[in-house]
Amino acid sequence: MSTTYKVAVVVGSLRKDSMNRKLAQALSKLAPASLQLSIVEIGDLPLFNQDHEGNPSQPVIDFKQAIKSANAVLFVTPEYNRSVPGVLKNAIDTGSRPYGQSAWSGKPGAVISVSPGAIGGFGANHHLRQVLASVNVPTMPQPEAYIGNGSKLFDDSGALADPSTGEFLKKFLIAFDQWIERNI
Ligand code: FNR
């Protein structure tokens, strides 16, 4: 019997027309049948305050539950000032607490960064890997995915403009499937 892995996709942008969100949506369609991708929203999470970690609000409870119920986590993020957007760091910190009750620990992970710039969010991608090491998410080292020139990623119909991007992402997702299998 073949296994299907549930993958929680966390998008590091709240922007309505986010290129990262569009890519996250495209990934669901490119994924092999063994991966079931769904976006877990982070926009309703309050700013993390350690005073409240023992008495979490409903959005925090729901977010942690969504991550816990997934087999793996995929981060699709822009770069802000050469690092991870604050909203994404807030979501990771929120999911990691209280101490000993992290939603992240042990979930195999992967990172894709998307930027309109030429270096494809390299800084954010690697800062995120540092954070994921701290929350015990074994993160796929290869293939790396720094998607540059993001404003040209999609055509007017919303489809990926360059078929080679789709081919690369399919290979990325197959490698992630194998990474999950090895690390789950
Ligand atoms: C940016 N942007 C950006 N881009 C980049 O490649 N490197 C960077 O360091 C930054 N820094 C940065 C800081 C802040 C505060 C903002 C708002 C933006 C540009 C960013 O890549 C662009 O806005 C993308 O469109 C954001 O991704 P989404 O929202 O389209 O997914």
Boltz pocket constraint, residues with backbone or C-beta under 6 A from the ligand:
constraints:
  - pocket:
      binder: B
      contacts: [[A, 13], [A, 14], [A, 15], [A, 17], [A, 18], [A, 19], [A, 20], [A, 21], [A, 78], [A, 79], [A, 80], [A, 81], [A, 82], [A, 83], [A, 114], [A, 115], [A, 116], [A, 117], [A, 120], [A, 121]]
      max_distance: 6.0
